[in-house]
Every structure is written in C-alpha cells, then in structure tokens.
Amino acid sequence: MNNQPLVHVGGRKKFCPSEIILLESDINYTRLHFTDGSMLLTATNLGTLESRFSSFNFFRPNRSCIINLDFMTNYEEETGSIKMENNDTIQISRRRVKPFINFSNKYFNRI
C-alpha cells in the first residue's frame, strides 16, 4: 500500500482508492470490485461513496457505477462504452459523455 489516504466505505472498513477498480450499485448497497479480483458488499449507497471518492480519479459514467480511471483500458466513442482492466464494459449515459471527456482529458493530460 502506498501513502494514499484511506477512504471510509462503510462499517469499520477503509480502503486505499488505488485498490478499487469500480463501485457498482446494488439497490441501496454498493459492491466494490478490487484489483485482486475480490468484491465487497457495503450498506453505503453509491451517492455517499461518490462524494467520498470525488477527490480521487473516480468518475460516475452512469447511475449504477463509479469507475477508477487508473484502471480504464479503452474508451469506444461510437458505442459510448468504457473497457476496464477486469474486462467489465461500462456504458456511459448520454448526458455524461461530455463531462466524461472533459474529466478524462484533464486526468490524462495530468499524467
């Protein structure tokens, strides 16, 4: 683990954002997908976690998930889909395409 601060995700659990690939909503719960392939279900909703991860490289492409841009491998403009390192394909909602392009341009130009 690096010097990155831990983020509280619910209960007594805190994780380093660089270990999380994506967060996926499951009704009022959130499923966290980790780099080691494991998953964790937490009772914290996606909206609350969105605010906690907002200062990191996370973006919400649709209502049901938040992705870590560090693990994005491909973006297909024609289909509006994002491919992640864990082989998940995420659809970007049509209203979030422009914010995604702006956010990702700022992020990738910073690297």
Buried (B, 14 or more C-beta within 10 A) or exposed (E): EEEEEEBBBBEEEEBBBBBBBBBBBEEEBBBBBBBEEEEBEBEBBBEBBBEBBEEBBBBBBBEBBBBBBBBBEEBEEEEBBBBBBEEBEBBBBEEBEEBBEEBBEEBEEEE
